[in-house]
Each structure stands twice: as structure tokens, then as C-alpha cells.
Amino acid sequence: MTPAFIARNEIRLAIIAAFALFTGLAGLTALPPLDRDEARFAQATAQMLETGDFITIRFQDRERNKKPAGIHWLQAASVSAFSDVAAREIWAYRIPSLVGGVLAAIFTYLAALRLYDARTGLIAGFLIAAAPVVAAESTIAKTDGVLLALVCLAQLAFAHVYGAMEEGKPAQRRWPAIFWLAHGGAALVKGPIAPLVSLLTGAGLAAWSRSLRWLPPLRPLTGVLLFVLMTTPWLIAIGMATEGRFFTDAIGGDMLGKVGGAQEGHSGPPGYHALLLWLLFWPAAALIAPGLALAWRERHTWQARFLLSWAIPAWVVFELTATKLPHYTMPLYPALAIMAARAADHTGAFMTLRRASAVIFILIGLVAAGLVAWLPIELSAAPLQPACFTLAGLIALASALIGMLFWRGRAAQGSIAAAGLASLFAWVVMTGVLPSLSQLAVSPRISTALELAARHPIHDGAAPVVLTGYNEPSAVFLLGTQTALTSATDAAQRLRSGAAGTAIIEERYGDAFHAALQDTPVRALAAIDGLNYSNGDKVSLTLYVLAANEKAALKTTDADTH
């Protein structure tokens, strides 16, 4: 490897990292805490920082025995370094996911470099960084951005070990160690998902060769020992802290429950993930099918066999699992990105398939443009901004022009342009469109109303808030751990006794709340109407305080608008 190549490789890595960082920053600070998973993760991390208990995972007083604690440790470190738990700044909880998205793009590039060449790696890195699902998960304080990076790292190591075996060369000693280290980290972040992906990749490779020749070079005995040393201390600690409930809930309730039944209504038929793939991996939409077709044609090569084994067996498992969420198949996207990037340089093959895929790319672009124009009309109380229609028109036009590049066989240029357009789309949606949808920002508007009235439990030291009829985790994260989610009768009792400083009551519980007040005088501090996007229900909330304690006049704010 020449110094000139190393220098060029470092430049490519810097370009991919900068592009992935730019894309991932789109919603980092602009988006409020999202319901429900992000707010649950962030609140559990906040409670770790508040209590100093970094073993047990809790949401308020309830154990949250679903995922390991690894992501909470990373979030806690980020908040400690860049913010403060009392500030409740959601962007600080999102930094691990942002770093995960950047590393995933880098590891995808390095995997493609080992499998094929730098040009393929560059295109693959851009495609994976700009995929809408990756851009979104890089902005959300959950497990999946970090998981994607660790899966990519494990599969990168697997590719080095398997490739060296196929080429009759000894694998460098570091790669088996990296493989197991990545799996240990991934297990502490999201349990068995990364090991499952590598295990199914190995099963696919074994099916091709009818042997397990790839296993000994991975040094499984040493590797399993390393994996156990990484994961066992916390497993013992959480088992003792919860008296075994973590394992019962996480394995029997969460993991196996998702396989056997659709949890929380997240269901879909087989083919669900395949249908969403074109939307969630939009910049690669014109090359996914040609990439798969080319890899199948080249299945006599170890590179194609590895990529197909990475993508297909695990995809089948996810399609057959009862519980389905769009991001579940994201750990398989890097393999698809590399296959798509490989197809970008084979423009003469599968011409009919390529042109049909180019049309799909254009149609998805038109849908994306339509969302940019429609969402503010439907869900924002602010006056319509001409910029939304201008940006929607630009996205539609750019989609058509890039689609023509794919149609004419200029797939390499089209891929980079498509990645750039998808990155722009991420910025438009997550920085411009979504934060402007005031009807969805119910919890932030509650927090703002309390701040303006100097009654915020965290920022003003006021008594806790009690909520009835609106139980979203984002409200708990923004208003504090002591926020009570309770009945109208209990809300009235807490407000009367002074245990709560503000009672926030949904309209349909208003009569019961007032009846339980027993003629205690209260007044409305603010009224907030909106849409609870977690369940699709409209909400109409009134913030009540004891009238006897109020000396200031009612403040009219943006949060008061219906």
C-alpha cells in the first residue's frame, strides 16, 4: 500500500465522515424530544444521572427491562460532557446516535474497500449516510444508530477474515478481536441483534460452501471468552438488582414477544420491509434491484457471496417476525449499499431493470416533495411559508434530473447526486418542516407555557406537574421525573394539597377534575390543542393552577393558541 494511496484513502474517509456528519446534524437540535421511544430512552438516562444508579434502567418508578444499559451509558457520558441533566437538552442525548451514523458510513466504506475498491466504497458510504432511515436514526436518542455502527464494524472484520481465508492468506490478528469486541459492545447496546446478523451471515456462507471453514479463523473460543468478559459483569449486576426480572422481561416479554406477536400494534405482513426499502433507502432506490441482480450473477465470487449472505438470511427472519418497525432491517442496508455501489459501475447490465428502478427513484422523489409541501398545510398553525413550496419544487425537479442520470446509464454520478439530494431532504424535513408543525409539539408547548409563567418544575423549582389524559414520555422528560401521570380525581387532590403546582387536564376529563376539586378555586393558565402523533388522537389540554396562589394576570403566549 503506497503512501499516495494512504493519503487518498484518508481524504476519502474524511469526505465520507464530513458528509455523514452534515446529514446527521439535520435534526440534532431542531427536533423536540420524540415520542415514544426516544423520550423513554432519554428519560431513563436522565434518571441514571439524577440517582447515580447506572445499573437499573427505570422510567419514573417503573423498571424498563427491555434493552441493555449500554446506550444509556453513552448518553449519560454525552450529557455529562456537553450539557447538564437539569437542562433537559435532547441534543446532548442524541450525540451517540450521531457518532454511530458517522462511523457506520466509514465502516461501510472500509468494508467495500476490502471487498472491491475505493470507488465502490465512496459511493456506498455516501448512499448509507444519506438513507432517510439512517439520517433519522442518527438524529434520535435510541439504540439503532450505535447498533448500525457496531454491526458494520463486526461485518467489516468478518469480511477481512473470510476474504483472507478465501484468498489463501492468514488474516491479521486484529480482525478476529475487532469482530468479538464489536459484538460485545453491540450486545450491551441492543442485545442479540448484531450476533444474529453475523450468525445468519455465517449460515449463508456455510450454505454456499457446505462447510464451516470460516469459523476457525474467527477464533471462536478466545472470542466467546472476550464476549463473556465484556457482557457478564453488567448481566450479573442487573440480575441481582432486579432479582432476575430483567431477563424475564427482556427475553420472554420483549424479544420473544416480538417474534411471536405484534407488540404495541407494530405489525405487517411478509414483504413489509421490502416494500419500505425503496422509501427508506431512497438515494439507492435506482440501484438496489440492479445491485442484487449483479451480486447474484457474480455469486461465484466470495465478495458477492458474503454480501448476499449478509443481506438475505437476516432479511427473511425480519420479514417473518411478527413485530415490525421500519428500522429493523437497517443493519442490512450497508450490504445493499455496497451492492448498489458495485452496480453503479456496471451500467451495461440489466438495462430494463435499471430504467424501471430509475422511474421508482423519480416517483419517490415526487412523494418526498409532496410531503414537504403538504405537512405544513395540514399540521402547522403558522402562516404558510413560500419557502416550503419552493423547496418542494426543487426536490421534485432534482429528483427528475437525477432519475434521468440513472436512466441514461450515468449511475455513478447519479448515486452521488442522489445522496446529496437525500441529505438536503433530511435538512428540509428535520430542520424546517417538522419543527414547524406546532400541532404535533404538544409537550414542548406545555413546557414553554410553564416556563413563561415561572412554574416549570425543573427550571423554576416549582412543584411537580400532574397530567391526566396525556401520558406521553416526552412530557415526563421535559417536565421532570416527578411528573405524575394519573386520574382526574388524583390530579385534583394533588393540586388542592400543594403536591402538584400545575394540573394539566385533557378536555374529556374536565368534568371529573372539577367535581373532585370540591369548589377549590382554580384558574386556567394556558390552553393547548394539538395532535398526539403517537396514537393519532386530537388533544385539548388546559393547564390549571390554584387561583389563591396567583397574583399575576394571565399571560397570553404562543402556547395559549388553539
PEHUTA-V573354 format. One record per helix or strand of 2 or more residues. SS is the DSSP state (@ for helix, = for strand). FROM is the first residue (numbers start at 0). TO is the last residue. Records with the same first field share a line. If there is no record, write none. Layout:
BEGIN
SS: FROM-TO ; FROM-TO
END
This chain:
BEGIN
@: 2-26 ; 36-50 ; 69-81 ; 84-86 ; 89-114 ; 117-129 ; 131-136 ; 143-165 ; 172-189 ; 192-208 ; 212-216 ; 219-240 ; 244-259 ; 262-264 ; 271-279 ; 281-283 ; 287-296 ; 301-319 ; 325-343 ; 350-378 ; 385-406 ; 410-435 ; 437-439 ; 441-451 ; 472-478 ; 487-496 ; 506-516 ; 546-548 ; 557-559
=: 57-58 ; 61-62 ; 464-467 ; 483-484 ; 501-505 ; 521-531 ; 536-545
END
